């Protein structure tokens, strides 16, 4: 993923040295597309294995930037993204006779971020940090047909699900290139930590273990296109 960030940034930077200096002062809005990879683990269950969700999202962003005489640029940006950063899993991958299966997913998110950058002509490298609110969805089930040999689902086969809205933090870095007075594009790397998400997943085979606590974090690479006002 880091190699993708570096190669995309190099592509954006190529050919801009001779361009006229850009003015980053003002408001903008635009569209984005991301790929993310992360980790999800039920920390309330010592036997739970770590999952590796991944996926694509698309969304929109809008913001305002201020440029100072020193070419320092500060800004604030809000964004919304939908898609699915998920992992469908079957526990037989870790325990050959386990009939359990499920899904961990982040299905939508919104962020508010502060940005600090330094303008070099039409190029704006920057650092960013902020708050992310995300909706997470979890599925848990037990199906004896998933394995050849098992002690069964004890009481019953089942499938259940739960949702949780989590609030976490993010940090990142990126680069934008101004093509003309109105258009800019760039790439951004961001790490997001959503912390722990408490949910209830009722398993009739283990009714006392309904309370779960999933810890989720992920890294994303986002391509952005902006229209400036």
Secondary structure, 3 states (H helix, E strand, C coil): CHHHHHHHHHHHHCCCCCCCCCCCCEEEEEEEEEEEEEEEEECCCCCCCCECCEEEEEEEEEEEEEECCCCEEEEEEEEEEEEEEEEEEEHHHCCCCCCEEEEEEEEEEEEEEEEEEEEECCEEEEEEEEEEEEEEEEEEEECHHHCCCCCCCCCCCEEEEEEEEEEEEEEEEEEEEECCCCEEEEEEEEEEEEEEEEEECCCCCCHHHCEEEEEEEEEEEEEEEEEEC
